[in-house]
Amino acid sequence: MRDVTKARQLLEDALKLDSDERAELAAELIESLDPETDDDAEAAWAAEIERRAARARSGEDPGTPWPEVRERLQRGLAKR
């Protein structure tokens, strides 16, 4: 079996998994691409995520409406 065929079969099998299993598989595959972790960076991202979540929960940062975000993304993609 050619490598492309193997990869296609693996993908088809993976897509049969439930969403939690697919998410776990995806995380493992991504991790395998760059197995070295930077603990300081991980801690900084965790702190930033918590800070942003706290601002959203408190109402301090109401976020940006999806239509506005989508438009901004589309403009950015159109410039490529």
HTML snippet that shows the backbone in 3Dmol.js (N, CA, C, O; Angstrom):
<script src="https://3Dmol.org/build/3Dmol-min.js"></script>
<div id="view" style="width:600px;height:400px;position:relative"></div>
<script>
const pdb = `
ATOM      1  N   MET A   1       0.846  -1.181   0.000  1.00  0.00           N
ATOM      2  CA  MET A   1       0.000   0.000   0.000  1.00  0.00           C
ATOM      3  C   MET A   1       0.889   1.242   0.000  1.00  0.00           C
ATOM      4  O   MET A   1       1.797   1.352   0.824  1.00  0.00           O
ATOM      5  N   ARG A   2       0.641   2.157  -0.899  1.00  0.00           N
ATOM      6  CA  ARG A   2       1.410   3.398  -0.969  1.00  0.00           C
ATOM      7  C   ARG A   2       1.159   4.245   0.275  1.00  0.00           C
ATOM      8  O   ARG A   2       0.131   4.098   0.935  1.00  0.00           O
ATOM      9  N   ASP A   3       2.102   5.132   0.590  1.00  0.00           N
ATOM     10  CA  ASP A   3       1.978   5.989   1.770  1.00  0.00           C
ATOM     11  C   ASP A   3       0.726   6.856   1.714  1.00  0.00           C
ATOM     12  O   ASP A   3       0.059   7.047   2.731  1.00  0.00           O
ATOM     13  N   VAL A   4       0.400   7.386   0.529  1.00  0.00           N
ATOM     14  CA  VAL A   4      -0.787   8.233   0.399  1.00  0.00           C
ATOM     15  C   VAL A   4      -2.038   7.415   0.700  1.00  0.00           C
ATOM     16  O   VAL A   4      -2.963   7.902   1.351  1.00  0.00           O
ATOM     17  N   THR A   5      -2.064   6.194   0.234  1.00  0.00           N
ATOM     18  CA  THR A   5      -3.211   5.323   0.486  1.00  0.00           C
ATOM     19  C   THR A   5      -3.303   5.002   1.980  1.00  0.00           C
ATOM     20  O   THR A   5      -4.397   4.970   2.543  1.00  0.00           O
ATOM     21  N   LYS A   6      -2.162   4.765   2.614  1.00  0.00           N
ATOM     22  CA  LYS A   6      -2.154   4.514   4.056  1.00  0.00           C
ATOM     23  C   LYS A   6      -2.684   5.720   4.815  1.00  0.00           C
ATOM     24  O   LYS A   6      -3.494   5.588   5.733  1.00  0.00           O
ATOM     25  N   ALA A   7      -2.222   6.879   4.425  1.00  0.00           N
ATOM     26  CA  ALA A   7      -2.660   8.109   5.093  1.00  0.00           C
ATOM     27  C   ALA A   7      -4.160   8.310   4.896  1.00  0.00           C
ATOM     28  O   ALA A   7      -4.863   8.682   5.835  1.00  0.00           O
ATOM     29  N   ARG A   8      -4.651   8.069   3.698  1.00  0.00           N
ATOM     30  CA  ARG A   8      -6.085   8.228   3.415  1.00  0.00           C
ATOM     31  C   ARG A   8      -6.889   7.255   4.280  1.00  0.00           C
ATOM     32  O   ARG A   8      -7.923   7.629   4.833  1.00  0.00           O
ATOM     33  N   GLN A   9      -6.419   6.005   4.400  1.00  0.00           N
ATOM     34  CA  GLN A   9      -7.134   5.016   5.206  1.00  0.00           C
ATOM     35  C   GLN A   9      -7.118   5.412   6.681  1.00  0.00           C
ATOM     36  O   GLN A   9      -8.124   5.269   7.377  1.00  0.00           O
ATOM     37  N   LEU A  10      -5.976   5.911   7.155  1.00  0.00           N
ATOM     38  CA  LEU A  10      -5.893   6.374   8.544  1.00  0.00           C
ATOM     39  C   LEU A  10      -6.870   7.515   8.789  1.00  0.00           C
ATOM     40  O   LEU A  10      -7.546   7.553   9.817  1.00  0.00           O
ATOM     41  N   LEU A  11      -6.941   8.450   7.835  1.00  0.00           N
ATOM     42  CA  LEU A  11      -7.870   9.566   7.971  1.00  0.00           C
ATOM     43  C   LEU A  11      -9.306   9.069   8.019  1.00  0.00           C
ATOM     44  O   LEU A  11     -10.089   9.502   8.864  1.00  0.00           O
ATOM     45  N   GLU A  12      -9.649   8.171   7.124  1.00  0.00           N
ATOM     46  CA  GLU A  12     -11.013   7.635   7.109  1.00  0.00           C
ATOM     47  C   GLU A  12     -11.336   6.942   8.425  1.00  0.00           C
ATOM     48  O   GLU A  12     -12.437   7.100   8.955  1.00  0.00           O
ATOM     49  N   ASP A  13     -10.382   6.173   8.960  1.00  0.00           N
ATOM     50  CA  ASP A  13     -10.596   5.506  10.248  1.00  0.00           C
ATOM     51  C   ASP A  13     -10.727   6.525  11.378  1.00  0.00           C
ATOM     52  O   ASP A  13     -11.576   6.383  12.258  1.00  0.00           O
ATOM     53  N   ALA A  14      -9.878   7.557  11.343  1.00  0.00           N
ATOM     54  CA  ALA A  14      -9.913   8.572  12.394  1.00  0.00           C
ATOM     55  C   ALA A  14     -11.243   9.317  12.388  1.00  0.00           C
ATOM     56  O   ALA A  14     -11.768   9.654  13.449  1.00  0.00           O
ATOM     57  N   LEU A  15     -11.780   9.570  11.225  1.00  0.00           N
ATOM     58  CA  LEU A  15     -13.048  10.308  11.134  1.00  0.00           C
ATOM     59  C   LEU A  15     -14.226   9.503  11.674  1.00  0.00           C
ATOM     60  O   LEU A  15     -15.301  10.057  11.904  1.00  0.00           O
ATOM     61  N   LYS A  16     -14.036   8.223  11.873  1.00  0.00           N
ATOM     62  CA  LYS A  16     -15.088   7.375  12.448  1.00  0.00           C
ATOM     63  C   LYS A  16     -15.106   7.458  13.979  1.00  0.00           C
ATOM     64  O   LYS A  16     -16.055   7.004  14.617  1.00  0.00           O
ATOM     65  N   LEU A  17     -14.060   8.037  14.557  1.00  0.00           N
ATOM     66  CA  LEU A  17     -13.988   8.176  16.011  1.00  0.00           C
ATOM     67  C   LEU A  17     -14.962   9.244  16.472  1.00  0.00           C
ATOM     68  O   LEU A  17     -15.368  10.106  15.694  1.00  0.00           O
ATOM     69  N   ASP A  18     -15.340   9.179  17.767  1.00  0.00           N
ATOM     70  CA  ASP A  18     -16.207  10.245  18.274  1.00  0.00           C
ATOM     71  C   ASP A  18     -15.370  11.515  18.453  1.00  0.00           C
ATOM     72  O   ASP A  18     -14.142  11.465  18.381  1.00  0.00           O
ATOM     73  N   SER A  19     -16.024  12.633  18.683  1.00  0.00           N
ATOM     74  CA  SER A  19     -15.329  13.925  18.682  1.00  0.00           C
ATOM     75  C   SER A  19     -14.238  14.010  19.751  1.00  0.00           C
ATOM     76  O   SER A  19     -13.185  14.597  19.501  1.00  0.00           O
ATOM     77  N   ASP A  20     -14.465  13.440  20.927  1.00  0.00           N
ATOM     78  CA  ASP A  20     -13.430  13.482  21.967  1.00  0.00           C
ATOM     79  C   ASP A  20     -12.202  12.688  21.545  1.00  0.00           C
ATOM     80  O   ASP A  20     -11.073  13.126  21.768  1.00  0.00           O
ATOM     81  N   GLU A  21     -12.415  11.526  20.937  1.00  0.00           N
ATOM     82  CA  GLU A  21     -11.289  10.706  20.479  1.00  0.00           C
ATOM     83  C   GLU A  21     -10.543  11.398  19.333  1.00  0.00           C
ATOM     84  O   GLU A  21      -9.315  11.339  19.266  1.00  0.00           O
ATOM     85  N   ARG A  22     -11.279  12.051  18.438  1.00  0.00           N
ATOM     86  CA  ARG A  22     -10.628  12.772  17.341  1.00  0.00           C
ATOM     87  C   ARG A  22      -9.802  13.926  17.884  1.00  0.00           C
ATOM     88  O   ARG A  22      -8.689  14.168  17.418  1.00  0.00           O
ATOM     89  N   ALA A  23     -10.340  14.638  18.867  1.00  0.00           N
ATOM     90  CA  ALA A  23      -9.606  15.763  19.464  1.00  0.00           C
ATOM     91  C   ALA A  23      -8.330  15.275  20.125  1.00  0.00           C
ATOM     92  O   ALA A  23      -7.277  15.898  19.984  1.00  0.00           O
ATOM     93  N   GLU A  24      -8.415  14.170  20.843  1.00  0.00           N
ATOM     94  CA  GLU A  24      -7.232  13.622  21.499  1.00  0.00           C
ATOM     95  C   GLU A  24      -6.197  13.180  20.462  1.00  0.00           C
ATOM     96  O   GLU A  24      -5.003  13.433  20.624  1.00  0.00           O
ATOM     97  N   LEU A  25      -6.656  12.525  19.402  1.00  0.00           N
ATOM     98  CA  LEU A  25      -5.758  12.093  18.334  1.00  0.00           C
ATOM     99  C   LEU A  25      -5.098  13.294  17.672  1.00  0.00           C
ATOM    100  O   LEU A  25      -3.893  13.283  17.424  1.00  0.00           O
ATOM    101  N   ALA A  26      -5.881  14.330  17.385  1.00  0.00           N
ATOM    102  CA  ALA A  26      -5.335  15.534  16.757  1.00  0.00           C
ATOM    103  C   ALA A  26      -4.268  16.176  17.648  1.00  0.00           C
ATOM    104  O   ALA A  26      -3.217  16.593  17.162  1.00  0.00           O
ATOM    105  N   ALA A  27      -4.541  16.252  18.937  1.00  0.00           N
ATOM    106  CA  ALA A  27      -3.571  16.840  19.862  1.00  0.00           C
ATOM    107  C   ALA A  27      -2.280  16.029  19.888  1.00  0.00           C
ATOM    108  O   ALA A  27      -1.187  16.595  19.921  1.00  0.00           O
ATOM    109  N   GLU A  28      -2.405  14.722  19.875  1.00  0.00           N
ATOM    110  CA  GLU A  28      -1.221  13.858  19.875  1.00  0.00           C
ATOM    111  C   GLU A  28      -0.423  14.012  18.588  1.00  0.00           C
ATOM    112  O   GLU A  28       0.807  14.049  18.616  1.00  0.00           O
ATOM    113  N   LEU A  29      -1.124  14.101  17.458  1.00  0.00           N
ATOM    114  CA  LEU A  29      -0.428  14.280  16.175  1.00  0.00           C
ATOM    115  C   LEU A  29       0.309  15.609  16.134  1.00  0.00           C
ATOM    116  O   LEU A  29       1.455  15.676  15.690  1.00  0.00           O
ATOM    117  N   ILE A  30      -0.349  16.665  16.597  1.00  0.00           N
ATOM    118  CA  ILE A  30       0.297  17.976  16.620  1.00  0.00           C
ATOM    119  C   ILE A  30       1.503  17.951  17.545  1.00  0.00           C
ATOM    120  O   ILE A  30       2.561  18.482  17.207  1.00  0.00           O
ATOM    121  N   GLU A  31       1.349  17.346  18.691  1.00  0.00           N
ATOM    122  CA  GLU A  31       2.454  17.248  19.652  1.00  0.00           C
ATOM    123  C   GLU A  31       3.632  16.498  19.041  1.00  0.00           C
ATOM    124  O   GLU A  31       4.786  16.832  19.309  1.00  0.00           O
ATOM    125  N   SER A  32       3.349  15.487  18.223  1.00  0.00           N
ATOM    126  CA  SER A  32       4.431  14.692  17.632  1.00  0.00           C
ATOM    127  C   SER A  32       5.250  15.502  16.630  1.00  0.00           C
ATOM    128  O   SER A  32       6.384  15.130  16.329  1.00  0.00           O
ATOM    129  N   LEU A  33       4.710  16.589  16.112  1.00  0.00           N
ATOM    130  CA  LEU A  33       5.447  17.418  15.163  1.00  0.00           C
ATOM    131  C   LEU A  33       6.508  18.261  15.849  1.00  0.00           C
ATOM    132  O   LEU A  33       7.533  18.578  15.246  1.00  0.00           O
ATOM    133  N   ASP A  34       6.276  18.623  17.093  1.00  0.00           N
ATOM    134  CA  ASP A  34       7.221  19.427  17.862  1.00  0.00           C
ATOM    135  C   ASP A  34       7.142  18.979  19.316  1.00  0.00           C
ATOM    136  O   ASP A  34       6.511  19.637  20.144  1.00  0.00           O
ATOM    137  N   PRO A  35       7.792  17.843  19.624  1.00  0.00           N
ATOM    138  CA  PRO A  35       7.635  17.250  20.955  1.00  0.00           C
ATOM    139  C   PRO A  35       8.233  18.050  22.104  1.00  0.00           C
ATOM    140  O   PRO A  35       7.868  17.824  23.257  1.00  0.00           O
ATOM    141  N   GLU A  36       9.143  18.980  21.820  1.00  0.00           N
ATOM    142  CA  GLU A  36       9.753  19.751  22.899  1.00  0.00           C
ATOM    143  C   GLU A  36       8.794  20.863  23.335  1.00  0.00           C
ATOM    144  O   GLU A  36       8.320  21.649  22.515  1.00  0.00           O
ATOM    145  N   THR A  37       8.523  20.909  24.624  1.00  0.00           N
ATOM    146  CA  THR A  37       7.637  21.951  25.136  1.00  0.00           C
ATOM    147  C   THR A  37       8.442  22.980  25.909  1.00  0.00           C
ATOM    148  O   THR A  37       9.471  22.671  26.510  1.00  0.00           O
ATOM    149  N   ASP A  38       7.966  24.170  25.879  1.00  0.00           N
ATOM    150  CA  ASP A  38       8.566  25.268  26.628  1.00  0.00           C
ATOM    151  C   ASP A  38       7.633  25.527  27.802  1.00  0.00           C
ATOM    152  O   ASP A  38       6.583  26.150  27.647  1.00  0.00           O
ATOM    153  N   ASP A  39       8.023  25.045  28.974  1.00  0.00           N
ATOM    154  CA  ASP A  39       7.153  25.163  30.146  1.00  0.00           C
ATOM    155  C   ASP A  39       6.814  26.613  30.476  1.00  0.00           C
ATOM    156  O   ASP A  39       5.700  26.904  30.910  1.00  0.00           O
ATOM    157  N   ASP A  40       7.765  27.526  30.275  1.00  0.00           N
ATOM    158  CA  ASP A  40       7.497  28.937  30.547  1.00  0.00           C
ATOM    159  C   ASP A  40       6.437  29.470  29.589  1.00  0.00           C
ATOM    160  O   ASP A  40       5.546  30.217  29.992  1.00  0.00           O
ATOM    161  N   ALA A  41       6.538  29.082  28.319  1.00  0.00           N
ATOM    162  CA  ALA A  41       5.552  29.539  27.331  1.00  0.00           C
ATOM    163  C   ALA A  41       4.191  28.941  27.635  1.00  0.00           C
ATOM    164  O   ALA A  41       3.175  29.629  27.533  1.00  0.00           O
ATOM    165  N   GLU A  42       4.160  27.665  28.008  1.00  0.00           N
ATOM    166  CA  GLU A  42       2.886  27.016  28.358  1.00  0.00           C
ATOM    167  C   GLU A  42       2.235  27.727  29.536  1.00  0.00           C
ATOM    168  O   GLU A  42       1.029  27.970  29.526  1.00  0.00           O
ATOM    169  N   ALA A  43       3.021  28.060  30.541  1.00  0.00           N
ATOM    170  CA  ALA A  43       2.494  28.748  31.727  1.00  0.00           C
ATOM    171  C   ALA A  43       2.007  30.151  31.360  1.00  0.00           C
ATOM    172  O   ALA A  43       0.973  30.603  31.853  1.00  0.00           O
ATOM    173  N   ALA A  44       2.751  30.830  30.499  1.00  0.00           N
ATOM    174  CA  ALA A  44       2.346  32.174  30.086  1.00  0.00           C
ATOM    175  C   ALA A  44       1.035  32.131  29.310  1.00  0.00           C
ATOM    176  O   ALA A  44       0.162  32.973  29.521  1.00  0.00           O
ATOM    177  N   TRP A  45       0.888  31.143  28.401  1.00  0.00           N
ATOM    178  CA  TRP A  45      -0.367  31.025  27.650  1.00  0.00           C
ATOM    179  C   TRP A  45      -1.524  30.691  28.581  1.00  0.00           C
ATOM    180  O   TRP A  45      -2.616  31.238  28.428  1.00  0.00           O
ATOM    181  N   ALA A  46      -1.303  29.807  29.536  1.00  0.00           N
ATOM    182  CA  ALA A  46      -2.365  29.443  30.475  1.00  0.00           C
ATOM    183  C   ALA A  46      -2.810  30.669  31.274  1.00  0.00           C
ATOM    184  O   ALA A  46      -4.005  30.876  31.485  1.00  0.00           O
ATOM    185  N   ALA A  47      -1.852  31.476  31.713  1.00  0.00           N
ATOM    186  CA  ALA A  47      -2.180  32.691  32.468  1.00  0.00           C
ATOM    187  C   ALA A  47      -2.940  33.682  31.586  1.00  0.00           C
ATOM    188  O   ALA A  47      -3.894  34.314  32.040  1.00  0.00           O
ATOM    189  N   GLU A  48      -2.521  33.818  30.332  1.00  0.00           N
ATOM    190  CA  GLU A  48      -3.189  34.746  29.414  1.00  0.00           C
ATOM    191  C   GLU A  48      -4.619  34.290  29.128  1.00  0.00           C
ATOM    192  O   GLU A  48      -5.540  35.105  29.099  1.00  0.00           O
ATOM    193  N   ILE A  49      -4.797  33.004  28.920  1.00  0.00           N
ATOM    194  CA  ILE A  49      -6.141  32.469  28.668  1.00  0.00           C
ATOM    195  C   ILE A  49      -7.046  32.725  29.869  1.00  0.00           C
ATOM    196  O   ILE A  49      -8.198  33.129  29.715  1.00  0.00           O
ATOM    197  N   GLU A  50      -6.515  32.486  31.062  1.00  0.00           N
ATOM    198  CA  GLU A  50      -7.306  32.715  32.278  1.00  0.00           C
ATOM    199  C   GLU A  50      -7.651  34.190  32.423  1.00  0.00           C
ATOM    200  O   GLU A  50      -8.778  34.523  32.788  1.00  0.00           O
ATOM    201  N   ARG A  51      -6.690  35.091  32.140  1.00  0.00           N
ATOM    202  CA  ARG A  51      -6.927  36.528  32.232  1.00  0.00           C
ATOM    203  C   ARG A  51      -8.036  36.944  31.261  1.00  0.00           C
ATOM    204  O   ARG A  51      -8.938  37.697  31.627  1.00  0.00           O
ATOM    205  N   ARG A  52      -7.961  36.448  30.023  1.00  0.00           N
ATOM    206  CA  ARG A  52      -8.980  36.809  29.028  1.00  0.00           C
ATOM    207  C   ARG A  52     -10.348  36.244  29.397  1.00  0.00           C
ATOM    208  O   ARG A  52     -11.370  36.909  29.221  1.00  0.00           O
ATOM    209  N   ALA A  53     -10.363  35.020  29.906  1.00  0.00           N
ATOM    210  CA  ALA A  53     -11.629  34.408  30.307  1.00  0.00           C
ATOM    211  C   ALA A  53     -12.257  35.185  31.461  1.00  0.00           C
ATOM    212  O   ALA A  53     -13.470  35.399  31.479  1.00  0.00           O
ATOM    213  N   ALA A  54     -11.446  35.606  32.415  1.00  0.00           N
ATOM    214  CA  ALA A  54     -11.956  36.369  33.555  1.00  0.00           C
ATOM    215  C   ALA A  54     -12.547  37.701  33.084  1.00  0.00           C
ATOM    216  O   ALA A  54     -13.594  38.121  33.576  1.00  0.00           O
ATOM    217  N   ARG A  55     -11.882  38.367  32.134  1.00  0.00           N
ATOM    218  CA  ARG A  55     -12.408  39.632  31.600  1.00  0.00           C
ATOM    219  C   ARG A  55     -13.735  39.405  30.876  1.00  0.00           C
ATOM    220  O   ARG A  55     -14.652  40.219  30.985  1.00  0.00           O
ATOM    221  N   ALA A  56     -13.833  38.318  30.151  1.00  0.00           N
ATOM    222  CA  ALA A  56     -15.080  38.020  29.432  1.00  0.00           C
ATOM    223  C   ALA A  56     -16.203  37.702  30.417  1.00  0.00           C
ATOM    224  O   ALA A  56     -17.327  38.175  30.255  1.00  0.00           O
ATOM    225  N   ARG A  57     -15.894  36.896  31.442  1.00  0.00           N
ATOM    226  CA  ARG A  57     -16.922  36.531  32.431  1.00  0.00           C
ATOM    227  C   ARG A  57     -17.416  37.739  33.211  1.00  0.00           C
ATOM    228  O   ARG A  57     -18.598  37.827  33.544  1.00  0.00           O
ATOM    229  N   SER A  58     -16.516  38.665  33.502  1.00  0.00           N
ATOM    230  CA  SER A  58     -16.892  39.835  34.308  1.00  0.00           C
ATOM    231  C   SER A  58     -17.649  40.883  33.487  1.00  0.00           C
ATOM    232  O   SER A  58     -18.270  41.788  34.045  1.00  0.00           O
ATOM    233  N   GLY A  59     -17.591  40.752  32.167  1.00  0.00           N
ATOM    234  CA  GLY A  59     -18.225  41.744  31.311  1.00  0.00           C
ATOM    235  C   GLY A  59     -17.311  42.905  30.967  1.00  0.00           C
ATOM    236  O   GLY A  59     -17.685  43.790  30.197  1.00  0.00           O
ATOM    237  N   GLU A  60     -16.101  42.904  31.541  1.00  0.00           N
ATOM    238  CA  GLU A  60     -15.137  43.974  31.261  1.00  0.00           C
ATOM    239  C   GLU A  60     -14.791  44.021  29.770  1.00  0.00           C
ATOM    240  O   GLU A  60     -14.587  45.095  29.205  1.00  0.00           O
ATOM    241  N   ASP A  61     -14.728  42.850  29.147  1.00  0.00           N
ATOM    242  CA  ASP A  61     -14.444  42.771  27.710  1.00  0.00           C
ATOM    243  C   ASP A  61     -15.578  41.981  27.067  1.00  0.00           C
ATOM    244  O   ASP A  61     -15.591  40.752  27.138  1.00  0.00           O
ATOM    245  N   PRO A  62     -16.527  42.668  26.442  1.00  0.00           N
ATOM    246  CA  PRO A  62     -17.685  41.981  25.875  1.00  0.00           C
ATOM    247  C   PRO A  62     -17.372  41.210  24.603  1.00  0.00           C
ATOM    248  O   PRO A  62     -18.232  40.495  24.088  1.00  0.00           O
ATOM    249  N   GLY A  63     -16.152  41.344  24.088  1.00  0.00           N
ATOM    250  CA  GLY A  63     -15.790  40.637  22.870  1.00  0.00           C
ATOM    251  C   GLY A  63     -16.192  41.417  21.627  1.00  0.00           C
ATOM    252  O   GLY A  63     -16.617  42.570  21.699  1.00  0.00           O
ATOM    253  N   THR A  64     -16.046  40.758  20.492  1.00  0.00           N
ATOM    254  CA  THR A  64     -16.367  41.369  19.205  1.00  0.00           C
ATOM    255  C   THR A  64     -17.425  40.516  18.532  1.00  0.00           C
ATOM    256  O   THR A  64     -17.288  39.293  18.492  1.00  0.00           O
ATOM    257  N   PRO A  65     -18.460  41.116  18.010  1.00  0.00           N
ATOM    258  CA  PRO A  65     -19.504  40.331  17.342  1.00  0.00           C
ATOM    259  C   PRO A  65     -18.934  39.524  16.168  1.00  0.00           C
ATOM    260  O   PRO A  65     -18.071  40.001  15.431  1.00  0.00           O
ATOM    261  N   TRP A  66     -19.431  38.301  16.014  1.00  0.00           N
ATOM    262  CA  TRP A  66     -18.947  37.404  14.977  1.00  0.00           C
ATOM    263  C   TRP A  66     -18.986  38.025  13.576  1.00  0.00           C
ATOM    264  O   TRP A  66     -18.010  37.871  12.842  1.00  0.00           O
ATOM    265  N   PRO A  67     -20.047  38.712  13.163  1.00  0.00           N
ATOM    266  CA  PRO A  67     -20.035  39.289  11.810  1.00  0.00           C
ATOM    267  C   PRO A  67     -18.854  40.237  11.581  1.00  0.00           C
ATOM    268  O   PRO A  67     -18.280  40.273  10.493  1.00  0.00           O
ATOM    269  N   GLU A  68     -18.502  40.994  12.606  1.00  0.00           N
ATOM    270  CA  GLU A  68     -17.370  41.913  12.490  1.00  0.00           C
ATOM    271  C   GLU A  68     -16.053  41.152  12.363  1.00  0.00           C
ATOM    272  O   GLU A  68     -15.204  41.505  11.545  1.00  0.00           O
ATOM    273  N   VAL A  69     -15.888  40.116  13.166  1.00  0.00           N
ATOM    274  CA  VAL A  69     -14.674  39.288  13.105  1.00  0.00           C
ATOM    275  C   VAL A  69     -14.575  38.610  11.745  1.00  0.00           C
ATOM    276  O   VAL A  69     -13.509  38.597  11.130  1.00  0.00           O
ATOM    277  N   ARG A  70     -15.679  38.052  11.279  1.00  0.00           N
ATOM    278  CA  ARG A  70     -15.695  37.357   9.987  1.00  0.00           C
ATOM    279  C   ARG A  70     -15.301  38.311   8.863  1.00  0.00           C
ATOM    280  O   ARG A  70     -14.510  37.951   7.991  1.00  0.00           O
ATOM    281  N   GLU A  71     -15.848  39.523   8.879  1.00  0.00           N
ATOM    282  CA  GLU A  71     -15.514  40.514   7.853  1.00  0.00           C
ATOM    283  C   GLU A  71     -14.030  40.857   7.880  1.00  0.00           C
ATOM    284  O   GLU A  71     -13.388  40.947   6.834  1.00  0.00           O
ATOM    285  N   ARG A  72     -13.492  41.047   9.077  1.00  0.00           N
ATOM    286  CA  ARG A  72     -12.067  41.368   9.209  1.00  0.00           C
ATOM    287  C   ARG A  72     -11.205  40.225   8.672  1.00  0.00           C
ATOM    288  O   ARG A  72     -10.209  40.461   7.988  1.00  0.00           O
ATOM    289  N   LEU A  73     -11.589  38.993   8.981  1.00  0.00           N
ATOM    290  CA  LEU A  73     -10.850  37.832   8.468  1.00  0.00           C
ATOM    291  C   LEU A  73     -10.939  37.747   6.947  1.00  0.00           C
ATOM    292  O   LEU A  73      -9.940  37.482   6.280  1.00  0.00           O
ATOM    293  N   GLN A  74     -12.117  37.969   6.406  1.00  0.00           N
ATOM    294  CA  GLN A  74     -12.283  37.908   4.960  1.00  0.00           C
ATOM    295  C   GLN A  74     -11.454  38.978   4.262  1.00  0.00           C
ATOM    296  O   GLN A  74     -10.864  38.714   3.214  1.00  0.00           O
ATOM    297  N   ARG A  75     -11.400  40.178   4.823  1.00  0.00           N
ATOM    298  CA  ARG A  75     -10.570  41.244   4.238  1.00  0.00           C
ATOM    299  C   ARG A  75      -9.103  40.849   4.263  1.00  0.00           C
ATOM    300  O   ARG A  75      -8.370  41.064   3.298  1.00  0.00           O
ATOM    301  N   GLY A  76      -8.689  40.271   5.376  1.00  0.00           N
ATOM    302  CA  GLY A  76      -7.292  39.839   5.480  1.00  0.00           C
ATOM    303  C   GLY A  76      -6.942  38.746   4.484  1.00  0.00           C
ATOM    304  O   GLY A  76      -5.867  38.762   3.884  1.00  0.00           O
ATOM    305  N   LEU A  77      -7.849  37.800   4.311  1.00  0.00           N
ATOM    306  CA  LEU A  77      -7.606  36.728   3.351  1.00  0.00           C
ATOM    307  C   LEU A  77      -7.603  37.250   1.921  1.00  0.00           C
ATOM    308  O   LEU A  77      -6.845  36.760   1.084  1.00  0.00           O
ATOM    309  N   ALA A  78      -8.434  38.226   1.640  1.00  0.00           N
ATOM    310  CA  ALA A  78      -8.504  38.789   0.291  1.00  0.00           C
ATOM    311  C   ALA A  78      -7.197  39.491  -0.091  1.00  0.00           C
ATOM    312  O   ALA A  78      -6.875  39.598  -1.274  1.00  0.00           O
ATOM    313  N   LYS A  79      -6.454  39.965   0.895  1.00  0.00           N
ATOM    314  CA  LYS A  79      -5.189  40.659   0.624  1.00  0.00           C
ATOM    315  C   LYS A  79      -4.056  39.696   0.289  1.00  0.00           C
ATOM    316  O   LYS A  79      -3.002  40.129  -0.176  1.00  0.00           O
ATOM    317  N   ARG A  80      -4.247  38.429   0.509  1.00  0.00           N
ATOM    318  CA  ARG A  80      -3.186  37.448   0.253  1.00  0.00           C
ATOM    319  C   ARG A  80      -3.031  37.146  -1.195  1.00  0.00           C
ATOM    320  O   ARG A  80      -2.180  36.340  -1.570  1.00  0.00           O
TER     321      ARG A  80
END
`;
const viewer = $3Dmol.createViewer("view");
viewer.addModel(pdb, "pdb");
viewer.setStyle({}, {cartoon: {color: "spectrum"}});
viewer.zoomTo();
viewer.render();
</script>
